[in-house]
Amino acid sequence: MIKCHLSRIMGEQKLKIADVARDTGINRGTITRLYQETAVRVEFDVLEQLCVYLRCDITELLELKAEAANEGNTHK
C-alpha cells in the first residue's frame, strides 16, 4: 500500500486544498483525492509540482508501507 502524506505536510505548512490548487494549477479534485488518500492513480507531473511547491522530496510525500511491499512479491 502506498501512503500519501499530503494532508500532514499541508497541515504543517498551514495550507488549504484551495491554496495548493490555486498556486499550482493542479485540479482541486486531484489534490482532494491525494489529501484523503482515495486516489488510485496520479500523474508524475502532479507529483513533481507538489514536491516543488511544498519543498519536499517524493519520499516525504509518498511512502510504500512495508507489509504491502512484501505481500505477493514474486520477483526476487
Contact map, one row per residue, 1 for C-alpha under 8 A:
1110000000000000000000000000000000000000000000000000000000000001101110000000
1111000000000000000000000000000000000000000000000000000000000111100000000000
1111100000000000000000000000000000001000000000000000000000000111100000000000
0111111000000000000000000000000001101000000000000000000000001110000000000000
0011111110000000000000000000000000100000000000000000000000011110000000000000
0001111111000000000000000000000001100000000000000000000000001000000000000000
0001111111100000000000000000000000110000000000000000000000000000000000000000
0000111111110000000000000000000000000000000000000000000000000000000000000000
0000111111111000000000000000000000000000000000000000010000001000000000000000
0000011111111111000000000000000000000000000000000000010000000000000000000000
0000001111111111000000000000000000000000000000000000000000000000000000000000
0000000111111110000000000000000000000000000000000000000000000000000000000000
0000000011111110000000000000000000000000000000000000000000000000000000000000
0000000001111111000000000000000000000000000000000000000000000000000000000000
0000000001111111101100000000000000000000000000000000000000000000000000000000
0000000001100111111100000000000000000000000000000000000000000000000000000000
0000000000000011111110000001001100000000000000000000000000000000000000000000
0000000000000001111111000001000000000000000000000000000000000000000000000000
0000000000000011111111100000000000000000000000000000000000000000000000000000
0000000000000011111111111100001000000000000000000000000000000000000000000000
0000000000000000111111111111001000000000000000000000000000000000000000000000
0000000000000000011111111100000000000000000000000000000000000000000000000000
0000000000000000001111111000000000000000000000000000000000000000000000000000
0000000000000000000111111100000000000000000000001100100000000000000000000000
0000000000000000000111111110000000000000000000000000000000000000000000000000
0000000000000000000111011111011000000000000001000000000000000000000000000000
0000000000000000000010001111111000000000000000000000000000000000000000000000
0000000000000000110010000111111100000000000000000000000000000000000000000000
0000000000000000000000000011111110000000000000000000000000000000000000000000
0000000000000000000000000111111111000010010000000000000000000000000000000000
0000000000000000100110000111111111100000000000000000000000000000000000000000
0000000000000000100000000001111111110000000000000000000000000000000000000000
0000000000000000000000000000111111111110000000000000000000000000000000000000
0001010000000000000000000000011111111110000000000000000000000000000000000000
0001111000000000000000000000001111111100000000000000000000000000000000000000
0000001000000000000000000000000111111110000000000000000000000000000000000000
0011000000000000000000000000000011111110000000000000000000000000000000000000
0000000000000000000000000000000011111111000000000000000000000000000000000000
0000000000000000000000000000010011011111110000000000000000000000000000000000
0000000000000000000000000000000000000111110000000000000000000000000000000000
0000000000000000000000000000000000000011111000000000000000000000000000000000
0000000000000000000000000000010000000011111101100000000000000000000000000000
0000000000000000000000000000000000000000111111100000000000000000000000000000
0000000000000000000000000000000000000000011111110000000000000000000000000000
0000000000000000000000000000000000000000001111111000000000000000000000000000
0000000000000000000000000100000000000000011111111100000000000000000000000000
0000000000000000000000000000000000000000011111111110000001000000000000000000
0000000000000000000000000000000000000000000111111111000001000000000000000000
0000000000000000000000010000000000000000000011111111100000000000000000000000
0000000000000000000000010000000000000000000001111111110000000000000000000000
0000000000000000000000000000000000000000000000111111111111001000000000000000
0000000000000000000000000000000000000000000000011111111100000000000000000000
0000000000000000000000010000000000000000000000001111111100000000000000000000
0000000011000000000000000000000000000000000000000111111100000000000000000000
0000000000000000000000000000000000000000000000000011111110000000000000000000
0000000000000000000000000000000000000000000000000011111111011000000000000000
0000000000000000000000000000000000000000000000000010001111111000000000000000
0000000000000000000000000000000000000000000000110010000111111100000000000000
0000000000000000000000000000000000000000000000000000000011111110000000000000
0000100000000000000000000000000000000000000000000000000111111110000000000000
0001110010000000000000000000000000000000000000000010000111111110000000000000
0111100000000000000000000000000000000000000000000000000001111111000000000000
0111100000000000000000000000000000000000000000000000000000111111100000000000
1110000000000000000000000000000000000000000000000000000000000111110110000000
1110000000000000000000000000000000000000000000000000000000000011111110000000
0000000000000000000000000000000000000000000000000000000000000001111111000000
1000000000000000000000000000000000000000000000000000000000000000111111100000
1000000000000000000000000000000000000000000000000000000000000001111111100000
1000000000000000000000000000000000000000000000000000000000000001111111101000
0000000000000000000000000000000000000000000000000000000000000000011111111000
0000000000000000000000000000000000000000000000000000000000000000001111111000
0000000000000000000000000000000000000000000000000000000000000000000001111100
0000000000000000000000000000000000000000000000000000000000000000000011111111
0000000000000000000000000000000000000000000000000000000000000000000000011111
0000000000000000000000000000000000000000000000000000000000000000000000001111
0000000000000000000000000000000000000000000000000000000000000000000000001111
